[in-house]
Amino acid sequence: MKHKFTKVLVVLLVLMTLTLSPMLGCKPQETKVSYPEKAAEIICPWAAGGGTDALARFIGGQLQKKFGQPFPVINKTGGGGATGHVAGASAKPDGYTLTLVTLEIATMHWMGLTDVSADNFDFVIQLNEDPAGVIVKADAPWKTVNELLDDIKKNPGKFQFSGSGAGTIWDLSRIGMLNTASIPVNSVTWIPTTGAAPAITELLGGHIQVITCSLPEVKSQLDAGLLKALAVMSDDRVSTFPDVPTLKESGVNWSSGTWRGIVVPKGTPKEIINTLYNACNEMANSSEFKDFMSTRGFGIKVRNPEEFTQFAKAQDQTWKTILELGGYAQ
């Protein structure tokens, strides 16, 4: 009997201890993330001196001011953007390696350049989007993009387009536009160049008839009256080019362009992602950021982690289809 009583007493004491422990402050120790405690690098997959590099360095400077820790930019170039994106995806997911990704994370793996895709990253914030424009010479016979598209339908093989290399975003934008307008994508010939600048020279010289590239890239020629923009491939008109109608206004339900944003390796703690997002979102609303983007002709498009994730995954499927149409998918 005494033995039984002792067992009951022990059980009661244990239960009392468990019940009282929260009141006595005896609770599991919480782990609090203190970030950043040291320098965190930003990988730029493109060369120093370019637009993506300039944006990466601006972001790094702003984050250093915010956190008091260096955020140096590391340029890891090559493989059509694959080298830098792979390095970013392969880094330790501790918040100390950020990558300024570009649209190429939605195209590279379909083209066989790398296995890395959107699935290898956690998304922090999108900061930029630059839609493609449809640009012709000022004295071209077409007053609207529909007139141009009708001419292409009637005269397959007659016209030449350019704007960048084969399989790059401006080429893919052209393919998507034609496909959406129910025009075979091989109805025009794509003339590869190293970028918009040589394509502009070709257009002004009469060697090609149309360029697809961002409007800021041809701003000086538009302002000088040498070229005219028939349309822009965005959901809404671009505020800096308010007179240029969208393709959607013309009945072609297609939007396309390049974009940039900050990501971290898959598996980075949510607390760190939130800290980075809050800091970058504050930066994106600053006059310094808006002035920087305006000076360089970059469009501002901000998406939070959830929105950016959904957007990147949707882009992945969109460009898979377009790459297949263009014969670029591996």
C-alpha positions as CSV (number, residue, x, y, z in Angstrom):
1,M,0.0,0.0,0.0
2,K,2.8,2.3,0.9
3,H,4.6,1.5,-2.4
4,K,1.4,2.4,-4.3
5,F,1.0,5.7,-2.5
6,T,4.6,6.6,-3.3
7,K,4.1,6.0,-7.0
8,V,1.0,8.2,-7.0
9,L,2.8,10.9,-5.2
10,V,5.6,10.9,-7.8
11,V,3.2,11.1,-10.7
12,L,1.4,14.0,-9.0
13,L,4.7,15.8,-8.5
14,V,5.7,15.4,-12.2
15,L,2.3,16.7,-13.3
16,M,2.6,19.7,-11.0
17,T,6.1,20.4,-12.4
18,L,4.9,20.3,-16.0
19,T,1.9,22.5,-15.2
20,L,3.9,25.1,-13.2
21,S,7.0,25.2,-15.4
22,P,5.7,27.8,-17.9
23,M,4.7,30.1,-15.1
24,L,8.2,29.7,-13.6
25,G,9.8,30.7,-16.9
26,C,11.0,27.1,-17.6
27,K,10.2,27.0,-21.4
28,P,12.2,25.8,-24.4
29,Q,14.9,28.2,-25.4
30,E,14.0,30.1,-28.6
31,T,16.6,30.5,-31.4
32,K,16.7,34.0,-32.7
33,V,18.3,34.8,-36.1
34,S,20.7,37.7,-36.0
35,Y,21.4,38.7,-39.6
36,P,23.6,39.9,-41.1
37,E,26.6,39.4,-38.8
38,K,29.2,39.6,-41.5
39,A,29.7,40.5,-45.2
40,A,27.2,39.0,-47.6
41,E,28.2,38.8,-51.3
42,I,25.9,39.5,-54.3
43,I,26.6,37.4,-57.3
44,C,26.1,39.1,-60.7
45,P,25.9,36.6,-63.6
46,W,26.8,39.3,-66.1
47,A,29.9,41.4,-66.8
48,A,31.1,44.5,-64.8
49,G,29.9,47.7,-66.4
50,G,26.6,46.4,-67.7
51,G,23.1,47.2,-66.6
52,T,22.7,44.2,-64.3
53,D,26.1,44.9,-62.7
54,A,25.1,48.5,-62.1
55,L,21.9,47.5,-60.4
56,A,23.7,44.9,-58.3
57,R,26.2,47.5,-57.1
58,F,23.5,50.0,-56.2
59,I,21.6,47.3,-54.2
60,G,24.9,46.3,-52.4
61,G,25.5,49.9,-51.4
62,Q,22.0,50.4,-50.1
63,L,22.1,47.2,-48.1
64,Q,25.4,48.1,-46.6
65,K,24.0,51.4,-45.4
66,K,21.0,49.6,-44.0
67,F,22.8,46.8,-42.1
68,G,26.3,48.2,-41.6
69,Q,27.9,45.1,-43.2
70,P,29.5,45.0,-46.7
71,F,27.5,43.5,-49.6
72,P,30.2,43.3,-52.3
73,V,29.3,42.4,-55.9
74,I,31.0,39.3,-57.4
75,N,30.8,39.0,-61.2
76,K,30.7,35.4,-62.2
77,T,30.2,35.4,-66.0
78,G,30.1,32.9,-68.8
79,G,27.8,30.3,-70.3
80,G,25.1,32.8,-71.3
81,G,24.5,33.6,-67.6
82,A,24.7,30.0,-66.5
83,T,28.0,30.3,-64.5
84,G,26.7,33.0,-62.1
85,H,23.3,31.5,-61.7
86,V,24.8,28.1,-60.9
87,A,27.2,29.6,-58.4
88,G,24.3,31.3,-56.6
89,A,22.2,28.2,-56.5
90,S,25.1,26.1,-55.2
91,A,26.0,28.4,-52.3
92,K,25.3,27.7,-48.7
93,P,21.7,28.7,-47.8
94,D,22.6,31.0,-44.9
95,G,21.8,34.4,-46.4
96,Y,25.4,35.3,-47.1
97,T,25.2,34.7,-50.8
98,L,22.6,36.6,-52.8
99,T,22.2,36.5,-56.6
100,L,20.8,39.2,-58.8
101,V,19.0,36.8,-61.2
102,T,17.8,37.7,-64.7
103,L,15.2,36.2,-67.0
104,E,17.7,33.7,-68.1
105,I,16.9,31.4,-65.2
106,A,13.7,30.7,-67.1
107,T,15.4,29.9,-70.4
108,M,18.9,28.5,-69.7
109,H,17.9,25.0,-68.6
110,W,15.5,24.5,-71.5
111,M,18.4,25.4,-73.9
112,G,20.7,22.8,-72.3
113,L,23.1,25.4,-70.8
114,T,22.6,24.2,-67.1
115,D,20.2,22.2,-64.9
116,V,19.7,25.1,-62.6
117,S,16.2,26.7,-62.8
118,A,13.8,28.6,-60.6
119,D,13.4,25.5,-58.4
120,N,16.9,26.0,-57.1
121,F,16.2,29.3,-55.4
122,D,14.1,31.0,-52.8
123,F,12.8,34.4,-54.1
124,V,13.3,37.6,-52.2
125,I,12.1,40.5,-54.4
126,Q,11.7,41.4,-58.0
127,L,12.9,45.0,-58.7
128,N,12.9,45.5,-62.5
129,E,11.0,44.6,-65.7
130,D,11.7,46.1,-69.2
131,P,9.2,45.1,-71.9
132,A,10.1,44.6,-75.5
133,G,9.2,47.3,-78.0
134,V,8.4,46.9,-81.8
135,I,10.6,49.6,-83.5
136,V,10.8,50.6,-87.2
137,K,12.3,53.5,-89.2
138,A,10.5,56.7,-88.9
139,D,9.6,56.6,-92.6
140,A,8.4,53.0,-92.6
141,P,5.0,52.5,-94.2
142,W,3.3,51.1,-91.1
143,K,1.5,53.4,-88.8
144,T,0.4,50.7,-86.4
145,V,1.7,47.3,-85.3
146,N,-1.4,45.7,-86.8
147,E,-0.4,47.1,-90.2
148,L,3.0,45.5,-89.8
149,L,1.6,42.1,-88.8
150,D,-0.8,42.1,-91.7
151,D,2.0,42.9,-94.1
152,I,4.0,40.0,-92.6
153,K,1.0,37.6,-93.1
154,K,0.7,38.7,-96.7
155,N,4.5,38.6,-97.4
156,P,6.1,35.6,-95.5
157,G,9.8,35.6,-95.8
158,K,10.1,39.2,-96.9
159,F,11.0,41.0,-93.7
160,Q,14.0,40.8,-91.4
161,F,14.0,41.4,-87.6
162,S,16.9,41.9,-85.2
163,G,17.7,43.3,-81.7
164,S,20.1,40.8,-80.1
165,G,21.5,37.3,-80.5
166,A,19.5,34.2,-81.5
167,G,17.5,32.8,-78.6
168,T,17.8,35.9,-76.4
169,I,14.9,37.7,-74.9
170,W,14.3,40.1,-77.8
171,D,14.3,37.2,-80.3
172,L,11.9,35.2,-78.0
173,S,9.7,38.3,-77.7
174,R,9.4,38.4,-81.4
175,I,8.5,34.7,-81.6
176,G,5.9,35.1,-78.9
177,M,4.3,38.1,-80.7
178,L,4.1,36.3,-84.0
179,N,2.7,33.1,-82.5
180,T,0.1,35.0,-80.5
181,A,-1.0,36.8,-83.7
182,S,-1.4,33.4,-85.5
183,I,1.6,34.1,-87.7
184,P,4.2,31.3,-88.3
185,V,7.3,32.3,-86.4
186,N,9.5,31.6,-89.5
187,S,7.5,34.1,-91.5
188,V,10.3,36.6,-90.8
189,T,14.1,36.1,-90.6
190,W,15.9,36.9,-87.4
191,I,19.3,38.5,-88.0
192,P,21.5,37.9,-84.9
193,T,23.6,40.8,-83.5
194,T,25.5,41.4,-80.3
195,G,22.9,43.7,-79.0
196,A,20.5,46.6,-79.7
197,A,23.2,49.1,-80.8
198,P,24.4,47.2,-83.9
199,A,20.8,46.3,-84.7
200,I,19.9,50.0,-84.7
201,T,22.7,50.6,-87.2
202,E,21.3,47.8,-89.4
203,L,17.8,49.3,-89.2
204,L,18.9,52.8,-90.0
205,G,20.9,51.5,-92.9
206,G,17.9,49.7,-94.3
207,H,19.3,46.2,-94.0
208,I,16.5,45.1,-91.7
209,Q,13.0,46.3,-91.2
210,V,12.1,45.8,-87.5
211,I,13.8,45.7,-84.1
212,T,12.4,44.2,-81.0
213,C,14.3,45.5,-77.9
214,S,13.5,47.7,-74.9
215,L,12.4,51.2,-75.5
216,P,15.1,52.9,-73.5
217,E,17.7,51.3,-75.8
218,V,16.3,53.3,-78.7
219,K,15.3,56.4,-76.8
220,S,17.8,58.8,-78.4
221,Q,16.8,57.7,-81.9
222,L,13.1,58.0,-81.0
223,D,13.7,61.4,-79.6
224,A,15.6,62.4,-82.7
225,G,12.8,61.3,-85.0
226,L,14.9,58.6,-86.7
227,L,12.9,55.7,-85.4
228,K,9.3,55.1,-84.3
229,A,7.8,52.6,-81.8
230,L,4.7,50.8,-83.1
231,A,4.0,49.0,-79.8
232,V,5.4,47.8,-76.5
233,M,4.9,44.3,-75.1
234,S,3.7,45.2,-71.7
235,D,0.4,44.8,-69.8
236,D,0.1,48.6,-69.4
237,R,1.7,51.6,-71.3
238,V,5.2,52.5,-70.1
239,S,5.1,55.7,-68.1
240,T,8.2,57.1,-69.8
241,F,6.8,56.4,-73.3
242,P,3.1,57.1,-72.8
243,D,2.3,57.5,-76.5
244,V,3.4,54.0,-77.4
245,P,0.4,51.6,-77.3
246,T,0.7,48.1,-75.9
247,L,0.3,45.0,-78.1
248,K,-2.8,44.1,-76.0
249,E,-4.4,47.4,-77.0
250,S,-3.9,46.3,-80.6
251,G,-5.6,42.9,-79.9
252,V,-2.5,40.8,-79.6
253,N,-2.6,39.3,-76.1
254,W,1.1,39.0,-75.5
255,S,3.5,40.7,-73.1
256,S,7.2,40.0,-72.8
257,G,10.5,41.5,-71.6
258,T,13.5,41.1,-69.4
259,W,13.5,41.3,-65.6
260,R,15.8,41.2,-62.6
261,G,15.5,40.4,-58.9
262,I,17.2,39.2,-55.7
263,V,17.2,35.5,-54.8
264,V,18.9,33.2,-52.3
265,P,19.8,29.5,-52.4
266,K,16.9,27.1,-51.8
267,G,16.5,26.4,-48.1
268,T,17.5,29.8,-46.7
269,P,15.7,30.5,-43.4
270,K,12.4,32.3,-43.8
271,E,13.5,34.9,-41.2
272,I,16.5,35.9,-43.4
273,I,14.3,36.1,-46.5
274,N,11.9,38.4,-44.7
275,T,14.7,40.6,-43.4
276,L,16.2,41.0,-46.9
277,Y,12.8,41.6,-48.4
278,N,11.9,44.3,-45.9
279,A,15.2,46.1,-46.5
280,C,15.0,45.8,-50.3
281,N,11.3,46.9,-50.4
282,E,12.2,49.9,-48.3
283,M,15.0,50.6,-50.8
284,A,12.6,50.2,-53.8
285,N,10.3,52.9,-52.4
286,S,13.1,55.4,-51.9
287,S,13.8,58.4,-54.1
288,E,17.4,57.2,-54.6
289,F,16.3,54.0,-56.2
290,K,13.7,55.6,-58.4
291,D,16.2,58.2,-59.6
292,F,18.8,55.5,-60.2
293,M,16.4,53.4,-62.3
294,S,15.1,56.4,-64.2
295,T,18.5,57.7,-65.1
296,R,19.4,54.3,-66.6
297,G,16.1,53.8,-68.3
298,F,15.2,50.7,-66.2
299,G,11.6,49.9,-65.5
300,I,10.6,49.4,-61.9
301,K,8.5,46.3,-61.1
302,V,8.3,45.2,-57.5
303,R,7.0,41.7,-56.5
304,N,7.2,40.3,-53.0
305,P,8.6,36.8,-52.3
306,E,5.3,34.9,-53.0
307,E,4.5,37.0,-56.1
308,F,8.0,36.7,-57.4
309,T,8.0,32.9,-56.9
310,Q,4.8,32.5,-58.8
311,F,5.9,34.9,-61.6
312,A,9.2,33.0,-62.1
313,K,7.5,29.6,-62.3
314,A,5.0,31.0,-64.8
315,Q,7.8,32.4,-66.9
316,D,9.6,29.1,-66.8
317,Q,6.6,27.4,-68.6
318,T,6.0,30.4,-71.0
319,W,9.6,30.4,-72.3
320,K,9.7,26.6,-72.6
321,T,6.9,26.9,-75.2
322,I,8.5,29.8,-77.0
323,L,11.9,28.1,-77.1
324,E,10.3,25.1,-78.6
325,L,8.6,27.2,-81.2
326,G,11.9,28.8,-82.1
327,G,13.7,25.5,-82.3
328,Y,16.0,26.5,-79.4
329,A,14.9,24.0,-76.8
330,Q,17.2,21.0,-76.2
